[in-house]
């Protein structure tokens, strides 16, 4: 057996995971799949938390913590009073002894503790209370008036869980998903990694607190202690991440390697709390946060000095500061500082956690309005898809709760999980059936059907058709124009982005295709090979098209020279040889048509539109006046700089002649039928109006005949009308006939600029 070609190391696993886990990189590392996995984890944590709380001793008591007093609601049936009242309690009776209960024992968060000895005693009392409430089906509380209140143990349902439990779970999930969403779509940025750490820290902090804050009287001391330390670890990560955020954004203050050393600080602080090494002054838990806040303010001052002279960075910095101050600043002022000074916060625990969530909401608004963290607006669209998925999961859970499925909670959650796995399996099944033929179908649709009805990215107007085809094939979250050039299509950021450089209209541009299938998949090497082959094939098609056009132009030039050098002299000689006036006139007409055809074949020749209008007016006026009619000609407002190619001039000339000839024919027919006059009667008079206008890059022509012999439904398409329609189509225009009260109006619209580009 030969030696291994690649040494498997931690560094290789981190930087090249697809080398060892191709399925992982192709599926699970796709942005939306990572976020869906995070939703799944949060769902499982919610399930485990609710199940654990349902197993804790529950007596359905109405206990109220009010400052320094602990009160219980005593109903009128058990009291001498006529109505239910709250009475202060001293503790719980165990036989003849009394175990005291104070408001601190039932507080949502024991962050008021200032020494390790007090912390140890607190958990000892918690275990003592837990043994009492868990070991009995009924307990007796003693009030300050020596009145006994009996409580019976009950089963705890989902509806019995306090609202703070659901709110803290939701806050933590939203914070984690927001931080993770920043990272999964921009994994190479240090800032997005810090945001992901902050989101995870906030999730750990809020979810762990939601469990021990939802106990009724007590919980197992070891579980309580574990949850409390977990909560503090998440809080340290949360606060530390924002200190590091000001270290890196908008400008890195020092080298990133120093962060590795600074990252040991929160670990050391948490280890000190866990192993009880050094007792901090004022508070065991929040005194290090004050030091970290001081360090953060120093970083704020340094960042302001770096970006105050740059308007764009200044705007981003202010967004960041306002978002952090709106959340962490409020939490510091109304929750942490009052605990440090007075031992009690000004606001409740859930409200303080609401302020923490405001930080992430401010970041999201900063992305929308200011491009915070260099994140594009398509990020919001991607996050919206995840929020819809969360909404569906919450609706499923709400349906389970409303149906009263307290005993079948596990079965209900299992059904939700299976539902999502079914959707995933179904999608994979159809992808397997389609195989690589899906690309062929998409290509066929692109080649056969027009894409004018498809949604076009406004930032990619007038871009190469290859980019539009890639957009349809891959359905990315965004396609961005970048300055960096690549020699061939390549994959970046672990498959999140596909870089393409191609030439269009003699310009070399690079494009960044972000998020395959709306972020549900990642790009892999087969995609880069496919795009490379596709671009090469497209370039070959363009080359063949150019060669074909060059051949057609050369052949057109040859035919034009032959007509000009051989046929035209013969017709000119025939004009001089013919003696009869009619025959000479016919020969001159043939020579004129030949010259027009030769002129129209030379696309390098252009004629001013004003010159063409003058020639048409002279020719058409002679034609109408010779038939005994009158012409009303209007071409006001025409730009004198507009020009026509030879082809446009020839086609418009023949369209106008055909329309006027038809108008003269119908007008003469109507007048001769009405007055019995001959066609060549000099008194015959009929009006024909011809109007030219130019608007929105379109030349419009109207020919209005005041006398029409037949209604439009009695018309028969002859060679004349067919010829007009064909010529208008060749000019990429449109023609419309309207007949009303014996008047016929023919409107012809020709796009000049688009046709000029096409002809050139």
Secondary structure, 3 states (H helix, E strand, C coil): CCCCCCCCCHHHHHHCHHHCCHHHHHHHCCHHHHHHHHHHHHHHHHHHHHHHHHHCCCCCCCEEEECCEEEEEECHHHCCCCCCEEEEEEEEEECCEEEECCHHHHCCCCCCCCCHHHHHHHHHHHHHHHHHHHCCCEEEEEECCCCEEEEECCCCCHHHCCHHHHHHHHHHHHHHHHHHHHHHCCCCCHHHHHHHHHHHHHHHHHHHHHHHCCCCCCCCHHHHHHHHHHHHHHHHHHHHHHHHHHHHCCCCCCCCHHHHHHHHHHHHHHHHHHHCCCCCCCCCCCHHHHHHHHHHHHHHHHHHHHHCCCHHHHHHHHHHHHHHHHHHHHHHHHHHHHHHHHCCCCCCHHHHHHHHHHHHHHHHHHHHHHCHHHCCCHHHHHHHHHHHHHHHHHHHHHHHHHCCCCCCHHHHHHHHHHHHHHHHHHHHHHHHHHCCHHHHHHHHHHHHCCCCCCCCCHHHCCCCHHHHHHHHHHCCCEEEEECCCCCCCEEECCCCEEEEEEEECCEEEEEEEECECCCCECCCHHHHHHHHHHHHHHHHHHHHHHHHHHHHHHHHHHHHHHHHHHHHHHHHHHHHHCCCHHHHHHHHHHHHHHHHHHHHHCCCCEEEHHHHHHHHHHHHHHHHHHCCCEEEEECCCCCCCCEEEHHHHHHHHHHHHHHHHHHHHHHHHHHHHHHCCCCCCCCCCCEEEEEEEEECCEEEEEEEECCCCCCHHHCCCCHHHHHHHHHHHHCCCEEEEEEECCEEEEEEEEEHHHHHHHHC
